[in-house]
Amino acid sequence: MKKMVILVVGATLLLGGCSGMSYTEQRVLSGTAIGAGSGTLIGLAAGGPLVGAAVGAGTGALGGVLYDQYQKSRGNP
């Protein structure tokens, strides 16, 4: 129960902290977080979770930037 409360409070603070960010910052941060999480899982399976997280975070950040540029080229904020 205690872990669940900590998880909910942490998620609330994390999501609330993104409210003042620009769309670009939100997209890059989201890409980085998703990439780091995915990279960690793949790294666990391959035996190097820290390397997987680092590579995933970098790839996710790049993906966030590219997605932001795509959205801006379509006229979205």
PyMOL Python script that loads the backbone (N, CA, C, O; Angstrom):
from pymol import cmd

cmd.read_pdbstr("""\
ATOM      1  N   MET A   1       0.824  -1.197   0.000  1.00  0.00           N
ATOM      2  CA  MET A   1       0.000   0.000   0.000  1.00  0.00           C
ATOM      3  C   MET A   1       0.868   1.261   0.000  1.00  0.00           C
ATOM      4  O   MET A   1       0.589   2.232  -0.704  1.00  0.00           O
ATOM      5  N   LYS A   2       1.918   1.217   0.803  1.00  0.00           N
ATOM      6  CA  LYS A   2       2.801   2.378   0.897  1.00  0.00           C
ATOM      7  C   LYS A   2       3.476   2.667  -0.439  1.00  0.00           C
ATOM      8  O   LYS A   2       3.620   3.828  -0.820  1.00  0.00           O
ATOM      9  N   LYS A   3       3.891   1.621  -1.155  1.00  0.00           N
ATOM     10  CA  LYS A   3       4.521   1.810  -2.460  1.00  0.00           C
ATOM     11  C   LYS A   3       3.551   2.420  -3.456  1.00  0.00           C
ATOM     12  O   LYS A   3       3.943   3.234  -4.291  1.00  0.00           O
ATOM     13  N   MET A   4       2.282   2.026  -3.370  1.00  0.00           N
ATOM     14  CA  MET A   4       1.268   2.557  -4.290  1.00  0.00           C
ATOM     15  C   MET A   4       1.049   4.048  -4.045  1.00  0.00           C
ATOM     16  O   MET A   4       0.914   4.817  -4.997  1.00  0.00           O
ATOM     17  N   VAL A   5       1.014   4.457  -2.796  1.00  0.00           N
ATOM     18  CA  VAL A   5       0.835   5.876  -2.474  1.00  0.00           C
ATOM     19  C   VAL A   5       2.025   6.684  -2.995  1.00  0.00           C
ATOM     20  O   VAL A   5       1.851   7.757  -3.573  1.00  0.00           O
ATOM     21  N   ILE A   6       3.222   6.163  -2.788  1.00  0.00           N
ATOM     22  CA  ILE A   6       4.419   6.851  -3.267  1.00  0.00           C
ATOM     23  C   ILE A   6       4.388   6.963  -4.791  1.00  0.00           C
ATOM     24  O   ILE A   6       4.731   8.007  -5.347  1.00  0.00           O
ATOM     25  N   LEU A   7       3.981   5.898  -5.460  1.00  0.00           N
ATOM     26  CA  LEU A   7       3.897   5.912  -6.923  1.00  0.00           C
ATOM     27  C   LEU A   7       2.881   6.941  -7.415  1.00  0.00           C
ATOM     28  O   LEU A   7       3.161   7.680  -8.360  1.00  0.00           O
ATOM     29  N   VAL A   8       1.726   6.998  -6.795  1.00  0.00           N
ATOM     30  CA  VAL A   8       0.684   7.947  -7.213  1.00  0.00           C
ATOM     31  C   VAL A   8       1.126   9.385  -6.960  1.00  0.00           C
ATOM     32  O   VAL A   8       0.934  10.251  -7.814  1.00  0.00           O
ATOM     33  N   VAL A   9       1.711   9.643  -5.803  1.00  0.00           N
ATOM     34  CA  VAL A   9       2.178  10.998  -5.496  1.00  0.00           C
ATOM     35  C   VAL A   9       3.300  11.400  -6.455  1.00  0.00           C
ATOM     36  O   VAL A   9       3.323  12.529  -6.944  1.00  0.00           O
ATOM     37  N   GLY A  10       4.227  10.480  -6.723  1.00  0.00           N
ATOM     38  CA  GLY A  10       5.310  10.772  -7.655  1.00  0.00           C
ATOM     39  C   GLY A  10       4.804  11.057  -9.055  1.00  0.00           C
ATOM     40  O   GLY A  10       5.278  11.987  -9.708  1.00  0.00           O
ATOM     41  N   ALA A  11       3.850  10.271  -9.523  1.00  0.00           N
ATOM     42  CA  ALA A  11       3.291  10.489 -10.859  1.00  0.00           C
ATOM     43  C   ALA A  11       2.556  11.824 -10.931  1.00  0.00           C
ATOM     44  O   ALA A  11       2.641  12.528 -11.937  1.00  0.00           O
ATOM     45  N   THR A  12       1.845  12.168  -9.879  1.00  0.00           N
ATOM     46  CA  THR A  12       1.125  13.445  -9.845  1.00  0.00           C
ATOM     47  C   THR A  12       2.100  14.615  -9.910  1.00  0.00           C
ATOM     48  O   THR A  12       1.878  15.571 -10.655  1.00  0.00           O
ATOM     49  N   LEU A  13       3.170  14.543  -9.139  1.00  0.00           N
ATOM     50  CA  LEU A  13       4.166  15.619  -9.167  1.00  0.00           C
ATOM     51  C   LEU A  13       4.859  15.705 -10.522  1.00  0.00           C
ATOM     52  O   LEU A  13       5.115  16.797 -11.029  1.00  0.00           O
ATOM     53  N   LEU A  14       5.157  14.560 -11.099  1.00  0.00           N
ATOM     54  CA  LEU A  14       5.815  14.543 -12.407  1.00  0.00           C
ATOM     55  C   LEU A  14       4.924  15.162 -13.480  1.00  0.00           C
ATOM     56  O   LEU A  14       5.382  15.989 -14.269  1.00  0.00           O
ATOM     57  N   LEU A  15       3.674  14.769 -13.509  1.00  0.00           N
ATOM     58  CA  LEU A  15       2.753  15.308 -14.514  1.00  0.00           C
ATOM     59  C   LEU A  15       2.442  16.770 -14.269  1.00  0.00           C
ATOM     60  O   LEU A  15       2.302  17.538 -15.220  1.00  0.00           O
ATOM     61  N   GLY A  16       2.332  17.167 -13.019  1.00  0.00           N
ATOM     62  CA  GLY A  16       2.072  18.572 -12.692  1.00  0.00           C
ATOM     63  C   GLY A  16       3.247  19.460 -13.041  1.00  0.00           C
ATOM     64  O   GLY A  16       3.064  20.635 -13.362  1.00  0.00           O
ATOM     65  N   GLY A  17       4.448  18.916 -12.983  1.00  0.00           N
ATOM     66  CA  GLY A  17       5.648  19.682 -13.302  1.00  0.00           C
ATOM     67  C   GLY A  17       5.776  19.994 -14.779  1.00  0.00           C
ATOM     68  O   GLY A  17       6.551  20.873 -15.156  1.00  0.00           O
ATOM     69  N   CYS A  18       5.046  19.305 -15.609  1.00  0.00           N
ATOM     70  CA  CYS A  18       5.122  19.505 -17.060  1.00  0.00           C
ATOM     71  C   CYS A  18       4.175  20.588 -17.552  1.00  0.00           C
ATOM     72  O   CYS A  18       4.196  20.928 -18.735  1.00  0.00           O
ATOM     73  N   SER A  19       3.346  21.137 -16.671  1.00  0.00           N
ATOM     74  CA  SER A  19       2.309  22.064 -17.119  1.00  0.00           C
ATOM     75  C   SER A  19       2.877  23.378 -17.656  1.00  0.00           C
ATOM     76  O   SER A  19       2.241  24.003 -18.504  1.00  0.00           O
ATOM     77  N   GLY A  20       4.032  23.813 -17.202  1.00  0.00           N
ATOM     78  CA  GLY A  20       4.599  25.075 -17.659  1.00  0.00           C
ATOM     79  C   GLY A  20       5.578  24.923 -18.809  1.00  0.00           C
ATOM     80  O   GLY A  20       6.223  25.893 -19.204  1.00  0.00           O
ATOM     81  N   MET A  21       5.698  23.723 -19.347  1.00  0.00           N
ATOM     82  CA  MET A  21       6.663  23.472 -20.418  1.00  0.00           C
ATOM     83  C   MET A  21       6.052  23.774 -21.781  1.00  0.00           C
ATOM     84  O   MET A  21       4.836  23.721 -21.963  1.00  0.00           O
ATOM     85  N   SER A  22       6.924  24.092 -22.731  1.00  0.00           N
ATOM     86  CA  SER A  22       6.457  24.277 -24.101  1.00  0.00           C
ATOM     87  C   SER A  22       6.159  22.907 -24.703  1.00  0.00           C
ATOM     88  O   SER A  22       6.512  21.877 -24.127  1.00  0.00           O
ATOM     89  N   TYR A  23       5.511  22.901 -25.856  1.00  0.00           N
ATOM     90  CA  TYR A  23       5.211  21.632 -26.523  1.00  0.00           C
ATOM     91  C   TYR A  23       6.498  20.888 -26.877  1.00  0.00           C
ATOM     92  O   TYR A  23       6.569  19.664 -26.764  1.00  0.00           O
ATOM     93  N   THR A  24       7.498  21.628 -27.301  1.00  0.00           N
ATOM     94  CA  THR A  24       8.778  20.996 -27.648  1.00  0.00           C
ATOM     95  C   THR A  24       9.379  20.317 -26.426  1.00  0.00           C
ATOM     96  O   THR A  24       9.804  19.164 -26.502  1.00  0.00           O
ATOM     97  N   GLU A  25       9.418  21.019 -25.309  1.00  0.00           N
ATOM     98  CA  GLU A  25       9.979  20.450 -24.088  1.00  0.00           C
ATOM     99  C   GLU A  25       9.190  19.224 -23.630  1.00  0.00           C
ATOM    100  O   GLU A  25       9.781  18.234 -23.198  1.00  0.00           O
ATOM    101  N   GLN A  26       7.873  19.282 -23.720  1.00  0.00           N
ATOM    102  CA  GLN A  26       7.050  18.138 -23.330  1.00  0.00           C
ATOM    103  C   GLN A  26       7.324  16.933 -24.217  1.00  0.00           C
ATOM    104  O   GLN A  26       7.422  15.809 -23.726  1.00  0.00           O
ATOM    105  N   ARG A  27       7.446  17.158 -25.507  1.00  0.00           N
ATOM    106  CA  ARG A  27       7.671  16.045 -26.437  1.00  0.00           C
ATOM    107  C   ARG A  27       9.045  15.419 -26.244  1.00  0.00           C
ATOM    108  O   ARG A  27       9.184  14.196 -26.294  1.00  0.00           O
ATOM    109  N   VAL A  28      10.055  16.244 -26.026  1.00  0.00           N
ATOM    110  CA  VAL A  28      11.400  15.714 -25.811  1.00  0.00           C
ATOM    111  C   VAL A  28      11.462  14.958 -24.485  1.00  0.00           C
ATOM    112  O   VAL A  28      12.052  13.880 -24.419  1.00  0.00           O
ATOM    113  N   LEU A  29      10.864  15.505 -23.435  1.00  0.00           N
ATOM    114  CA  LEU A  29      10.862  14.835 -22.135  1.00  0.00           C
ATOM    115  C   LEU A  29      10.104  13.515 -22.198  1.00  0.00           C
ATOM    116  O   LEU A  29      10.550  12.515 -21.636  1.00  0.00           O
ATOM    117  N   SER A  30       8.971  13.508 -22.872  1.00  0.00           N
ATOM    118  CA  SER A  30       8.204  12.267 -23.016  1.00  0.00           C
ATOM    119  C   SER A  30       9.005  11.226 -23.783  1.00  0.00           C
ATOM    120  O   SER A  30       9.058  10.064 -23.379  1.00  0.00           O
ATOM    121  N   GLY A  31       9.620  11.623 -24.868  1.00  0.00           N
ATOM    122  CA  GLY A  31      10.438  10.697 -25.644  1.00  0.00           C
ATOM    123  C   GLY A  31      11.594  10.149 -24.840  1.00  0.00           C
ATOM    124  O   GLY A  31      11.914   8.964 -24.925  1.00  0.00           O
ATOM    125  N   THR A  32      12.225  11.016 -24.054  1.00  0.00           N
ATOM    126  CA  THR A  32      13.346  10.582 -23.228  1.00  0.00           C
ATOM    127  C   THR A  32      12.895   9.571 -22.177  1.00  0.00           C
ATOM    128  O   THR A  32      13.553   8.551 -21.975  1.00  0.00           O
ATOM    129  N   ALA A  33      11.780   9.851 -21.510  1.00  0.00           N
ATOM    130  CA  ALA A  33      11.278   8.944 -20.471  1.00  0.00           C
ATOM    131  C   ALA A  33      10.862   7.594 -21.052  1.00  0.00           C
ATOM    132  O   ALA A  33      11.181   6.545 -20.492  1.00  0.00           O
ATOM    133  N   ILE A  34      10.157   7.627 -22.162  1.00  0.00           N
ATOM    134  CA  ILE A  34       9.726   6.376 -22.794  1.00  0.00           C
ATOM    135  C   ILE A  34      10.943   5.589 -23.283  1.00  0.00           C
ATOM    136  O   ILE A  34      11.001   4.371 -23.115  1.00  0.00           O
ATOM    137  N   GLY A  35      11.900   6.269 -23.879  1.00  0.00           N
ATOM    138  CA  GLY A  35      13.106   5.617 -24.367  1.00  0.00           C
ATOM    139  C   GLY A  35      13.936   5.019 -23.236  1.00  0.00           C
ATOM    140  O   GLY A  35      14.447   3.906 -23.361  1.00  0.00           O
ATOM    141  N   ALA A  36      14.070   5.752 -22.136  1.00  0.00           N
ATOM    142  CA  ALA A  36      14.841   5.240 -21.002  1.00  0.00           C
ATOM    143  C   ALA A  36      14.174   4.016 -20.389  1.00  0.00           C
ATOM    144  O   ALA A  36      14.844   3.044 -20.043  1.00  0.00           O
ATOM    145  N   GLY A  37      12.858   4.068 -20.258  1.00  0.00           N
ATOM    146  CA  GLY A  37      12.136   2.916 -19.717  1.00  0.00           C
ATOM    147  C   GLY A  37      12.253   1.697 -20.612  1.00  0.00           C
ATOM    148  O   GLY A  37      12.511   0.591 -20.138  1.00  0.00           O
ATOM    149  N   SER A  38      12.066   1.899 -21.887  1.00  0.00           N
ATOM    150  CA  SER A  38      12.179   0.787 -22.843  1.00  0.00           C
ATOM    151  C   SER A  38      13.606   0.258 -22.896  1.00  0.00           C
ATOM    152  O   SER A  38      13.823  -0.953 -22.930  1.00  0.00           O
ATOM    153  N   GLY A  39      14.570   1.161 -22.902  1.00  0.00           N
ATOM    154  CA  GLY A  39      15.972   0.756 -22.939  1.00  0.00           C
ATOM    155  C   GLY A  39      16.377  -0.028 -21.698  1.00  0.00           C
ATOM    156  O   GLY A  39      17.177  -0.960 -21.780  1.00  0.00           O
ATOM    157  N   THR A  40      15.828   0.346 -20.556  1.00  0.00           N
ATOM    158  CA  THR A  40      16.113  -0.388 -19.325  1.00  0.00           C
ATOM    159  C   THR A  40      15.584  -1.807 -19.409  1.00  0.00           C
ATOM    160  O   THR A  40      16.272  -2.755 -19.030  1.00  0.00           O
ATOM    161  N   LEU A  41      14.363  -1.956 -19.905  1.00  0.00           N
ATOM    162  CA  LEU A  41      13.782  -3.293 -20.029  1.00  0.00           C
ATOM    163  C   LEU A  41      14.573  -4.159 -21.008  1.00  0.00           C
ATOM    164  O   LEU A  41      14.831  -5.333 -20.743  1.00  0.00           O
ATOM    165  N   ILE A  42      14.949  -3.576 -22.123  1.00  0.00           N
ATOM    166  CA  ILE A  42      15.753  -4.328 -23.093  1.00  0.00           C
ATOM    167  C   ILE A  42      17.133  -4.630 -22.506  1.00  0.00           C
ATOM    168  O   ILE A  42      17.672  -5.720 -22.697  1.00  0.00           O
ATOM    169  N   GLY A  43      17.694  -3.663 -21.796  1.00  0.00           N
ATOM    170  CA  GLY A  43      18.993  -3.866 -21.165  1.00  0.00           C
ATOM    171  C   GLY A  43      18.969  -4.941 -20.094  1.00  0.00           C
ATOM    172  O   GLY A  43      19.943  -5.674 -19.928  1.00  0.00           O
ATOM    173  N   LEU A  44      17.861  -5.041 -19.362  1.00  0.00           N
ATOM    174  CA  LEU A  44      17.732  -6.109 -18.370  1.00  0.00           C
ATOM    175  C   LEU A  44      17.787  -7.471 -19.036  1.00  0.00           C
ATOM    176  O   LEU A  44      18.421  -8.395 -18.527  1.00  0.00           O
ATOM    177  N   ALA A  45      17.127  -7.591 -20.163  1.00  0.00           N
ATOM    178  CA  ALA A  45      17.117  -8.865 -20.881  1.00  0.00           C
ATOM    179  C   ALA A  45      18.493  -9.172 -21.468  1.00  0.00           C
ATOM    180  O   ALA A  45      18.878 -10.336 -21.576  1.00  0.00           O
ATOM    181  N   ALA A  46      19.231  -8.135 -21.844  1.00  0.00           N
ATOM    182  CA  ALA A  46      20.533  -8.338 -22.476  1.00  0.00           C
ATOM    183  C   ALA A  46      21.684  -8.325 -21.478  1.00  0.00           C
ATOM    184  O   ALA A  46      22.813  -8.662 -21.834  1.00  0.00           O
ATOM    185  N   GLY A  47      21.412  -7.942 -20.230  1.00  0.00           N
ATOM    186  CA  GLY A  47      22.452  -7.959 -19.208  1.00  0.00           C
ATOM    187  C   GLY A  47      23.098  -6.625 -18.910  1.00  0.00           C
ATOM    188  O   GLY A  47      24.058  -6.583 -18.140  1.00  0.00           O
ATOM    189  N   GLY A  48      22.615  -5.524 -19.486  1.00  0.00           N
ATOM    190  CA  GLY A  48      23.201  -4.206 -19.233  1.00  0.00           C
ATOM    191  C   GLY A  48      22.126  -3.142 -19.108  1.00  0.00           C
ATOM    192  O   GLY A  48      21.960  -2.339 -20.027  1.00  0.00           O
ATOM    193  N   PRO A  49      21.377  -3.105 -17.986  1.00  0.00           N
ATOM    194  CA  PRO A  49      20.263  -2.161 -17.889  1.00  0.00           C
ATOM    195  C   PRO A  49      20.667  -0.689 -17.920  1.00  0.00           C
ATOM    196  O   PRO A  49      19.919   0.137 -18.442  1.00  0.00           O
ATOM    197  N   LEU A  50      21.830  -0.346 -17.373  1.00  0.00           N
ATOM    198  CA  LEU A  50      22.240   1.062 -17.378  1.00  0.00           C
ATOM    199  C   LEU A  50      22.608   1.539 -18.776  1.00  0.00           C
ATOM    200  O   LEU A  50      22.279   2.659 -19.169  1.00  0.00           O
ATOM    201  N   VAL A  51      23.281   0.693 -19.509  1.00  0.00           N
ATOM    202  CA  VAL A  51      23.622   1.043 -20.896  1.00  0.00           C
ATOM    203  C   VAL A  51      22.340   1.134 -21.719  1.00  0.00           C
ATOM    204  O   VAL A  51      22.188   2.041 -22.537  1.00  0.00           O
ATOM    205  N   GLY A  52      21.422   0.201 -21.503  1.00  0.00           N
ATOM    206  CA  GLY A  52      20.151   0.235 -22.218  1.00  0.00           C
ATOM    207  C   GLY A  52      19.365   1.494 -21.922  1.00  0.00           C
ATOM    208  O   GLY A  52      18.761   2.080 -22.819  1.00  0.00           O
ATOM    209  N   ALA A  53      19.370   1.915 -20.652  1.00  0.00           N
ATOM    210  CA  ALA A  53      18.658   3.141 -20.280  1.00  0.00           C
ATOM    211  C   ALA A  53      19.284   4.363 -20.932  1.00  0.00           C
ATOM    212  O   ALA A  53      18.574   5.248 -21.410  1.00  0.00           O
ATOM    213  N   ALA A  54      20.605   4.413 -20.954  1.00  0.00           N
ATOM    214  CA  ALA A  54      21.286   5.565 -21.557  1.00  0.00           C
ATOM    215  C   ALA A  54      21.039   5.640 -23.057  1.00  0.00           C
ATOM    216  O   ALA A  54      20.738   6.706 -23.595  1.00  0.00           O
ATOM    217  N   VAL A  55      21.167   4.510 -23.722  1.00  0.00           N
ATOM    218  CA  VAL A  55      20.937   4.489 -25.173  1.00  0.00           C
ATOM    219  C   VAL A  55      19.471   4.791 -25.474  1.00  0.00           C
ATOM    220  O   VAL A  55      19.166   5.538 -26.403  1.00  0.00           O
ATOM    221  N   GLY A  56      18.569   4.210 -24.690  1.00  0.00           N
ATOM    222  CA  GLY A  56      17.141   4.454 -24.890  1.00  0.00           C
ATOM    223  C   GLY A  56      16.760   5.904 -24.651  1.00  0.00           C
ATOM    224  O   GLY A  56      15.941   6.461 -25.382  1.00  0.00           O
ATOM    225  N   ALA A  57      17.350   6.521 -23.629  1.00  0.00           N
ATOM    226  CA  ALA A  57      17.054   7.929 -23.347  1.00  0.00           C
ATOM    227  C   ALA A  57      17.513   8.829 -24.488  1.00  0.00           C
ATOM    228  O   ALA A  57      16.794   9.741 -24.897  1.00  0.00           O
ATOM    229  N   GLY A  58      18.703   8.571 -24.995  1.00  0.00           N
ATOM    230  CA  GLY A  58      19.202   9.370 -26.121  1.00  0.00           C
ATOM    231  C   GLY A  58      18.356   9.197 -27.365  1.00  0.00           C
ATOM    232  O   GLY A  58      18.036  10.164 -28.055  1.00  0.00           O
ATOM    233  N   THR A  59      18.001   7.960 -27.641  1.00  0.00           N
ATOM    234  CA  THR A  59      17.161   7.679 -28.807  1.00  0.00           C
ATOM    235  C   THR A  59      15.781   8.295 -28.641  1.00  0.00           C
ATOM    236  O   THR A  59      15.222   8.851 -29.586  1.00  0.00           O
ATOM    237  N   GLY A  60      15.237   8.195 -27.436  1.00  0.00           N
ATOM    238  CA  GLY A  60      13.921   8.776 -27.176  1.00  0.00           C
ATOM    239  C   GLY A  60      13.914  10.294 -27.290  1.00  0.00           C
ATOM    240  O   GLY A  60      12.960  10.877 -27.805  1.00  0.00           O
ATOM    241  N   ALA A  61      14.977  10.934 -26.811  1.00  0.00           N
ATOM    242  CA  ALA A  61      15.077  12.390 -26.929  1.00  0.00           C
ATOM    243  C   ALA A  61      15.136  12.803 -28.394  1.00  0.00           C
ATOM    244  O   ALA A  61      14.475  13.759 -28.801  1.00  0.00           O
ATOM    245  N   LEU A  62      15.921  12.088 -29.181  1.00  0.00           N
ATOM    246  CA  LEU A  62      15.993  12.370 -30.610  1.00  0.00           C
ATOM    247  C   LEU A  62      14.630  12.160 -31.268  1.00  0.00           C
ATOM    248  O   LEU A  62      14.209  12.955 -32.109  1.00  0.00           O
ATOM    249  N   GLY A  63      13.953  11.095 -30.884  1.00  0.00           N
ATOM    250  CA  GLY A  63      12.614  10.843 -31.412  1.00  0.00           C
ATOM    251  C   GLY A  63      11.640  11.946 -31.038  1.00  0.00           C
ATOM    252  O   GLY A  63      10.789  12.322 -31.843  1.00  0.00           O
ATOM    253  N   GLY A  64      11.757  12.471 -29.813  1.00  0.00           N
ATOM    254  CA  GLY A  64      10.900  13.571 -29.384  1.00  0.00           C
ATOM    255  C   GLY A  64      11.131  14.834 -30.189  1.00  0.00           C
ATOM    256  O   GLY A  64      10.184  15.539 -30.538  1.00  0.00           O
ATOM    257  N   VAL A  65      12.390  15.120 -30.485  1.00  0.00           N
ATOM    258  CA  VAL A  65      12.728  16.296 -31.302  1.00  0.00           C
ATOM    259  C   VAL A  65      12.178  16.135 -32.715  1.00  0.00           C
ATOM    260  O   VAL A  65      11.578  17.058 -33.266  1.00  0.00           O
ATOM    261  N   LEU A  66      12.389  14.954 -33.297  1.00  0.00           N
ATOM    262  CA  LEU A  66      11.891  14.708 -34.652  1.00  0.00           C
ATOM    263  C   LEU A  66      10.372  14.781 -34.718  1.00  0.00           C
ATOM    264  O   LEU A  66       9.818  15.330 -35.671  1.00  0.00           O
ATOM    265  N   TYR A  67       9.698  14.235 -33.720  1.00  0.00           N
ATOM    266  CA  TYR A  67       8.233  14.293 -33.685  1.00  0.00           C
ATOM    267  C   TYR A  67       7.760  15.735 -33.534  1.00  0.00           C
ATOM    268  O   TYR A  67       6.768  16.131 -34.145  1.00  0.00           O
ATOM    269  N   ASP A  68       8.458  16.511 -32.731  1.00  0.00           N
ATOM    270  CA  ASP A  68       8.095  17.917 -32.562  1.00  0.00           C
ATOM    271  C   ASP A  68       8.236  18.669 -33.880  1.00  0.00           C
ATOM    272  O   ASP A  68       7.362  19.458 -34.239  1.00  0.00           O
ATOM    273  N   GLN A  69       9.321  18.433 -34.599  1.00  0.00           N
ATOM    274  CA  GLN A  69       9.519  19.092 -35.893  1.00  0.00           C
ATOM    275  C   GLN A  69       8.439  18.676 -36.894  1.00  0.00           C
ATOM    276  O   GLN A  69       7.972  19.492 -37.689  1.00  0.00           O
ATOM    277  N   TYR A  70       8.052  17.416 -36.848  1.00  0.00           N
ATOM    278  CA  TYR A  70       6.985  16.929 -37.719  1.00  0.00           C
ATOM    279  C   TYR A  70       5.672  17.637 -37.405  1.00  0.00           C
ATOM    280  O   TYR A  70       4.971  18.079 -38.315  1.00  0.00           O
ATOM    281  N   GLN A  71       5.340  17.744 -36.129  1.00  0.00           N
ATOM    282  CA  GLN A  71       4.094  18.398 -35.735  1.00  0.00           C
ATOM    283  C   GLN A  71       4.103  19.878 -36.143  1.00  0.00           C
ATOM    284  O   GLN A  71       3.090  20.406 -36.601  1.00  0.00           O
ATOM    285  N   LYS A  72       5.232  20.528 -35.977  1.00  0.00           N
ATOM    286  CA  LYS A  72       5.330  21.944 -36.358  1.00  0.00           C
ATOM    287  C   LYS A  72       5.210  22.117 -37.872  1.00  0.00           C
ATOM    288  O   LYS A  72       4.656  23.113 -38.335  1.00  0.00           O
ATOM    289  N   SER A  73       5.724  21.158 -38.647  1.00  0.00           N
ATOM    290  CA  SER A  73       5.621  21.261 -40.102  1.00  0.00           C
ATOM    291  C   SER A  73       4.175  21.085 -40.564  1.00  0.00           C
ATOM    292  O   SER A  73       3.811  21.538 -41.649  1.00  0.00           O
ATOM    293  N   ARG A  74       3.363  20.437 -39.756  1.00  0.00           N
ATOM    294  CA  ARG A  74       1.947  20.255 -40.078  1.00  0.00           C
ATOM    295  C   ARG A  74       1.101  21.406 -39.570  1.00  0.00           C
ATOM    296  O   ARG A  74      -0.113  21.412 -39.775  1.00  0.00           O
ATOM    297  N   GLY A  75       1.717  22.390 -38.906  1.00  0.00           N
ATOM    298  CA  GLY A  75       0.992  23.549 -38.417  1.00  0.00           C
ATOM    299  C   GLY A  75       0.456  23.404 -37.006  1.00  0.00           C
ATOM    300  O   GLY A  75      -0.280  24.270 -36.534  1.00  0.00           O
ATOM    301  N   ASN A  76       0.812  22.329 -36.330  1.00  0.00           N
ATOM    302  CA  ASN A  76       0.384  22.137 -34.943  1.00  0.00           C
ATOM    303  C   ASN A  76       1.374  22.828 -34.015  1.00  0.00           C
ATOM    304  O   ASN A  76       2.545  22.983 -34.359  1.00  0.00           O
ATOM    305  N   PRO A  77       0.911  23.243 -32.841  1.00  0.00           N
ATOM    306  CA  PRO A  77       1.823  23.941 -31.915  1.00  0.00           C
ATOM    307  C   PRO A  77       2.934  23.052 -31.379  1.00  0.00           C
ATOM    308  O   PRO A  77       3.767  23.509 -30.595  1.00  0.00           O
TER     309      PRO A  77
END
""", "prot")
cmd.dss("prot")
cmd.show_as("cartoon", "prot")
cmd.util.cbc("prot")
cmd.orient("prot")
